[in-house]
Amino acid sequence: MAKKTVKDLELSGKKVLVRADFNVPMKDGKISNDNRIQAALPTLEYILEQGGKVIVFSHLGRVKTEEDKAGLSMKPVAERLGELLGKDVKFVAQTRGEELENAVAELTDGDVLMFENTRFEDVDGKKESKNDPELGKYWAGLGDVYVNDAFGTAHRAHASNVGIASNLESAAGFLVEKEINFIGGAVDEPKRPFVAILGGAKVSDKIGVIENLIAKADKVLVGGGMTYTFYKALGHDIGNSLVEEDKVSLAKELIDKAGDKLVLPVDSIVAAEFSNDVETETVGENIPEGKMGLDIGPKTVELFENELKDAKTVVWNGPMGVFEMSNFAQGTIKVCEALAKLEDATTIIGGGDSATAAQQLGFEEDFSHISTGGGASLEYLEGKELPGIAAISDK
């Protein structure tokens, strides 16, 4: 890897600023899923083992007004992190100021401090989200070195990633290093055959990804709601299925450009309503009037399984149907099963809904890598440079 990693830094006795992705789901002030906190533990524990002083920080939710701050303090996260690390995590309810500076000055080797939600700085002029240079410099001044372990925000140039890294020696944490190696490696130097599976609702969300992967993959399998924009481009009847009228001509261009690399569904599970309680049927490439396509059908599952059977690298982003409803989850389940059976293959889920689906359906352990960043992994798959990674010091 061309970027420095945490192992390239001298950590003993150093104040180590760690940007983590602790944007965890909260309900009534309690954390409902701590996966993101657990994912950061290897980096934090390594720094502590090396004798560093950890100053960890993150954003949580969207903060636009003073009222938004009420339910978005990092305090519950600091408490949970302390439980997982098995040690006290000092929490400072500030993003800057004398109390924070004094607390940092008092740290001894092996201590952990967390400060308040970085997005609290957005209430007055979006200082975090707009990468205010003064804020980035101030935060950099709290530490000796900087570790970015928040891949989920790597596609955004914020004060807490690009701003700090511009002022301090920086490195990738283990989580970010893993994302770079898996997703970057898959797209730039894949073992072949390389198959991409793209689902989700809209073509517009995936245009750049489709174009990039058509050039790099051996096959691109398309499912989900975006299928029907492609169907319309081919002149098929789509009934009441989801369609982006303004993307139909683009879909036709992609079909022409891709040739036999692009594999579209040959059947769909349809229903009259977006509901799990209505009658379903399986139809071919023309959707009857009054019906909408809500999942790929069994023949498409078979087609996709056949395309995947010899694959050595697979990148998947976006579910095959409305997986939250059991009647329309089979396509996504079958794709998970097909990938789980692959031998000697690198299988990667590019975050977002497909990651949620794999986790909820119990396939999490069956993939080589599940990305922690939906938007970031999408932009990475597009071949874009991510500001948060670009800002990390080169080796």
Secondary structure, DSSP 8 states (H G I E B T S, - for coil): --B-BGGGS--TT-EEEEE------EETTEES--HHHHHHHHHHHHHHHTT-EEEEE---S---SGGGGGG--SHHHHHHHHHHHTS-EEEES-SSSHHHHHHHHT--TT-EEEE--GGGGGTTT-TTTTT-HHHHHHHHTT-SEEEE--GGGTTS--IIIIIHHTTS-EEE-HHHHHHIIIIIHHHHS--SSEEEEE-SS-STTTHHHHHHHHHH-SEEEE-STTHHHHHHHTT--BTT----GGGHHHHHHHHHHHGGGEE--S-EEEESSSSTTS-EEEE-SSB-TT-EEEEE-HHHHHHHHHHHTT-SEEEEES-SS-TTSGGG-HHHHHHHHHHHH-SS-EEEE-SHHHHHHHHHTT-GGGSSEE-S-HHHHHHHHTT---HHHHTS-B-
